[in-house]
């Protein structure tokens, strides 16, 4: 069953009760919430995702976003995220409840899913090869990711590159794409038909909204991809498109420093990371115009299409 098949009343009942069971990529979650913003976000952005009405269904992560148990909730309504009953973060204003759920789910995966080497990076795929896009905040990574997946690339993840430690393949986790500040209007102009939910203002990341993942990416969320490139994007006003080779040694060091569990995995983290670099071509990528960036990625994918 897909989430979009649930009535509003049934969705509300499950969220307020034992929790909504939902699958994203290789993970199952049970999400509990009494806050309407959470139900709204799930209904708008997760319609194509698999859900279950069975209260006893196994879930990898049991999470909740609810008002905190304090008198403060009457003076300034807040939302608190919990994982297995423990709150790892401070509460946020209640209208930020849905972004908090998204951040919390990322936190669950990045701190618990050690069957993967987990790198802070977006991942997209075309012609059977995945492009891993690591970059610091403000680099234009999410804007580029959104533009690519709205132009025929498959979304594997907006935030977490999951490298299978056994196969070296990239495991998809195609949840909503997080857009921040000016990127929201950039994407509305780039693809007026795309669905972007209600923005949340004044978060720790500024104004945040989420773009619904393409249906095809969700349907193929159990189909891993072979890593083909590691590309470091950077948006610069007025910059022409430029794709330049990057040192593999330099790339490995950056990925190791930006992998959530590299140290936790020890020697196996080094093995998986070096194998990833050996299988990929590494680039720096500068751009200013999104349509030109998409065209450059398309040329790269077509020029290295597997036989």
N, C-alpha and C positions, 0 to 999 in steps of 0.2 A: 504494500500500500504506500502511496505517496502522501506527503503532508497536505498537498492541495486537495486531497479527497476528504479530509476531515472537515466537518462543519465547524463554524466558529465556536459553538457551544461545546463540542467535543474537545476541540483544541484547548479551550479554557479549562475544561474539567480535568484533562490529563495534566496540564501544567500546574494547576493548583493542587492536584492530588499527589499520586505517586510519582508523577513526572512524565514527560514526553520522551519516549525512546526514539532516537534518531541516529541514522548512520551517516558519517562523513568519511569518505575514503576508507581506510582500514579500521576505523575506530567507531565504536558505538557509544552513545552518550545517553544518560537519562537526565533531562533538564527539567527542573522544577522552578516555578516562578508564579507569584501572585501580582506581578507588576504588568499592567497592560502594554507598556512599551515593548516588553520582551515578546509577548504574544504577537504584537503588530509586526515586529521585525522578522520573526520566524515565518509568519504567514506570507509576508511580502517577498522574502528572499530565499526561503528554503522549500518552496512548493514542490520541486521535483525530487526532493530527497526522500529516502525510504524511512518509514516510521512503522511502529508496531503498537498494537493496542494491548499487548500482553504485559501485565504488571511484573511478571516473573522473568521476563526476558533479560539475559545477561547484558550488562553494560560495562565498558571499560572505565568510563568516568561517570560519577554521580555528582552533578553540579546543581547549584541553585543561585538565583538572583532574587533577593527579597529585601524588604525593608529591614534595617538592623533592629535588634531588640533593645531599644533604648528610648528614653523620652524625647530625645532629639528629633526622632522621626516625625513628631507632631509639629515641631517648630520649623524645620527645614527638611522636607522629604528627601530621603536618600535611598540608595540601593547598595547592597553588599553582596559580593560574590563569595560562594563557599564551595569547597571541594571536599567530599567525604566529611562534611560538617565543620571543616576548618576554614577560616577566612584568611587567605594569604595576602589580601590587599585591604587598604583602608576603603571605607564606603565612599561612593561618589554621589553627586546629585541624581535624583531619581530619573530625570529625563536623559541621563547617560547610561541607563540600564542595559540597553541593547549593545552599544559598543563595549560595555564592561563584560557582557557575556562573550563577545567575540574575543576580546583580549584574554579572558579567563580560559577559554577553550584552547587558545594558542599556548597559554602557560601550561595547561595540563599536558599537552602533547610534548612540549619542549622539555619538561622536567621528568616525564615518566616513560616515554616511548623509546627506550634505549635499544630496541631491536634495529633502530636506524641511527645512522650518523645524521644529526639534525643541524642544518645550516640555516642561518637567518638570510633567506633569499627567496625571491619569487622564482617560479619555474613555469615555462610555457613550452609547447611541443608542436612541431610541424614535420611532416614527412618522416615520422618515426624517430626523430631526434629531439632531445630536450635542451633548451637553453636555460641555464641557471643564471639568475640576475641578482647578485649580491650588491648592496649599495647602502650607504648611510642615509639617514633621514634627510629629505630635501633634495635628493638626487634626481627625482622624477621617475623612480623605479615603478611605483604603483600606477602612475599615469601611463607609462610605457606598457606595462603589463596589461592594463585595461584596453589600451588601443590595439594591442596585438590580438587579444582574445576576441575582440569585436571585429577583427579582420581576418579570421580564419585559423588562428592559432588555438591550440587546446590549452585551457587553463589547468595546470597541475597544482599550483598553489600561489597565493599572493605573498605569503610570509615565511613558509617553512619548506625547505628542500629536504625531503626524507630519502636518504640514500640507504637502500637495503644492504645490510652488512654481508649477506650471503651472496647476493646476485650482482650488486653494484648498480642495479636499476633504480630509477626514481619512482617512488610510490606517490600517486596523485592524492591530493587533499584539496579538492576544488571548492572551497567555501567562498562566500561573498568577498569581493575585492574592496579593500578599505581605501577610500579617497579622502584627501585632506585639503582644506583651504581652497586655493585657486584650482586645484585639480578637478574639483566637483564641476565647476562651470566649463572647464576645458573639455571634459568628457560629455557634458550635455550638448555642447556645440559639435563635437566630433561625431557623436551618434545620438541624434535627438530621440530616437526610438528606444534607447536603453532605459532600463528601470533603475533609478537610484533612489534610495529611501530618504526619509526625512532627516535632514542634518541635525547633529547634536553639536551645540555651540559651547565654547569655553571649556573644552576638555584639555587634558594635559598635552594633547597633540593639536590643539586649535579646533577648528570646525571639522567634524568628521561625518562622512556618510558612506554607505556601502552600496556597491553595484551588484545586482543579481548575477550569479555565474551563468554562463551559457548552458542551455539544457544538454547539449551534446557533451560538454565537459563533465557534467554530473552523471550522465548515463555511462560514461567511460571511466568512472572514478576508481574502478578496480583494475584498470589496464595500465601497467607500468610503462615507462619510456626509457629508452637508452640515452644516457647523457652524451651530448654532442659538443656543447660549447659552455664555457663560463665567460660571461660578458658583464663588464662593470659599466652600467649606464650612468651618464651625468647630463642633466639638462643645463644648458647655458644660453642665455638670451642672445639671439643673433648668430649662434654658432652653426656652421655648416655640419652636415652629417659626416662623421669620421669614425671609421672602425679600424683600430690599429692593434697589432699584435702586442701581447702582454707576456711577460716572463712567467713561466710555469712555477718557478720557485717562489716568486713574489705572490702569485695567485694562491699557492698552497698555504703560505703563511697567513694570508688574509683570511682564507676559509677556516683554517684551524682556529684563529683568534675569534671568528664569528660563528663557530659551531657551538651550540648550546651544551653539548655533552662530549666534546672532544677529549677533555681531560678525564672525564668519567670513564670513557672507553679505554683509556690507556693505549697500549701498543696496537690494539685493534682499531682505534681511531686513526692512528697514523697509517695503518695498512689500508683502510677503506679510503682515507683522504688521498693518499698517493695513487691508489688505483683509479680514483675518480679523475685526478689531474692527467694521468697517463692516457685516459680514454677521451679527453676533450681538447679542444683548441681554445685558447684564452685570448680575450680581447678587452681593450678599453673602447667605450662607445660614447661619443658626444653628439648631442642633437639639440635643436631648438624647436623644430616643427614636427608635430607628431606624425603626420601623414608621410613625411620624408623618412622618419625613423622606421615606420612600419615597412615602407618599400625597401629600405636597406636590409631589414631582417628577412624579408621575403627573398631577396636576391641571395642572401647567405644560405638560406634553407634550400633554395633551388639549385645552387651551385655545388652543394655537398650532399645531394639526395643519395641515400644508399642504393646500391644496385639491387 
